[in-house]
Amino acid sequence: MNMFESRMNELYALIEHHAELYYDKDAPEISDAEYDSLVRELNQLERDYPEYARKDFLTHKVGGSASELFAKVNHDVPMLSLDNVFDSQELAKFFARIDVTGPFVCEMKIDGLAVSLIYEDGIFIQGSTRGNGHVGEDVTENLMLVDSVPKKLINAPSGRIEVRGEVLMTLDRFNSINQKGAKQFANPRNAASGTLRQSAKNNHVIAERGLDIFLYYLVDAPTHGVKTQSDALIWMSEHGLPVQNAYRECENLYEVNEFISQWQNERYKLNYITDGVVIKLNDLTRWSAIGSTSHAPRWAVAYKYPPEEARTRLTDIKISVGRTGVLTPVAILEPVRLGGTQVQRAGLHNADEIERKDIRIGDYVRVRKAAEIIPEIVSADIASRTGNEAKFMMPSRCPACNSEIVRLPDEAAYRCPNRASCPAQLVEGLRYFASRQGMNIKGLGKKLCERLIASGKVKSLIDIYTLELSDWVELDKIADKTANNILNELELSKTRPFVNLITALGIPDAGKEVAALLVERFGSLDSLINADESELSSVDGIGPVIAKSVHEFFRNDENMKMMNRFREMGFSMGSEILIRNKKLAGKIFVFTGALSSMTRDEAGELVKSFGGKTSSNVSKKTSYVVAGENSGSKLTKAETLGIKIISESEFLEMINAQ
Ligand code: IVH
């Protein structure tokens, strides 16, 4: 295999991996700009070496696939993606190929989740995601909960209308949600996608989180008497469908380029993320004749803005210690405006990279930020050095626990080996334990984790389950009610599936995908513990490194003590049915009104895990009616039948009582 073929194979694997993280898991690990640059490199290699190209690879199709969670919807007109261009020459070439010089419509490219909405005689009847472009997910119920999706059109057009657009989360909403609790979304796009693709059980969060929508495509516009894209935008808006204000009709490419430059900076004033401009041929009666490739139309293209860069001074390099002990240098910067926000820190990856880029403390540096991803240092401005800059030296001891740093021969990273008691590793381990993919303990954020570890009261993950109300109140300087909520959350976390516990343990190299493979293959903790390295590595997707790490984890005495405590406390260990203790056995609960610390579904789970039952109707058999806010008729019925009515906090006391 020559070097081009081997690089192409590498790119196929990398792109496949990152596309899955982005489209299907809503959890990207690299920035959009980095992803785009992988795709561009591959496209170029495919042009130069077509003999090694995979014709059916995903870059030749539309990204994503329809999840099993939702019913499938066929798109009569496929929901396509867009080709990208990165400068004005590529843009000119794109339209030269179809011999088009204008007029165009320029719109901002919204970084959200593409959806199709169908209206019948003006009534919203179906909404779906793009999926693979031909088959999407039916998210009608969920879109019903998005305020800005009109349920009824103004001046109801008769017959069937299909419009397409982008569901998004505004920056204001994103920031306020990301400030609360342990749950963090990588960026507003993932927040929007994660929120909209909720199961019915959880869809109450949709209304709470507040999504928005902008429509940009009226399907079969000519059949509605609409002949241009700009008229389509007006048509949609007149019927009550939200469209962006940030668009313009442009006579020619010169005006298009003006629009692109004008919005390069102005886009940061918008309350949503845009990563480029979509340029569409305005005369949409020509669209069908111009046609599409298998994945994108030829009558429209996306101009992607380059990641923004700024110059500032690097005043220090600090070391952050991660969950697995890896030491990462972080650049401390003189604050600079970048991508619409003030930037004061930037990633430096590792010591080798600092050396390779010759970045010194005191240097002027170029900082780059791609859409909503942590900024990074591009290069140092060597010409403006004064001679007072200092070379960075990796410390020989851990800044958090003073252990001697090690560097394994086959690793680029430096590590603090003190896994058991380095406070920095414990804090990160605890945050990971409490994260959404782990035990999903709301309210256990970074600050609280730091205080827990600093207090010395928490030395191992299990310790958070042994703290009492007074410990929490003291630690967090919070009211009893908030502390009670945390206790409650902790109780609830015991009901999480076994796979969450395996993820939450933070076994090195074993993230949630590996945890899922392990649970699928071994089923329960006991079989997992008994598996030897070769059995572990016989699982498809688990190699010798992961197998060794998992095997070692369960051979460690401290870890096994912790697992046994988890078992005693009633955590799910896989195969058994989870009933922690039966103190609610024989009791039937009815929840009514809104609870403040959990949803009714979560409360139901909690009751079941203590051996009790729930019902949606009040009857003579009901033991307790738990009355939340705005309880209605069920309360009256309970009173007539003489059923005991308790408040949410009385219910929580009942659960928490030993
Ligand atoms: S028009 C046939 N206009 O970007 C496709 N798309 O990366 C017509 N997008 O699939 C799409 N803003 O989900 C159009 N103003 C805009 C857009 C936009 C965002 C999305 C859309 C598309 C993706 C391609």
Boltz pocket constraint, residues with backbone or C-beta under 6 A from the ligand:
constraints:
  - pocket:
      binder: B
      contacts: [[A, 78], [A, 79], [A, 80], [A, 81], [A, 82], [A, 107], [A, 108], [A, 109], [A, 110], [A, 111], [A, 112], [A, 113], [A, 114], [A, 165], [A, 166], [A, 216], [A, 217], [A, 278], [A, 297], [A, 300], [A, 302]]
      max_distance: 6.0
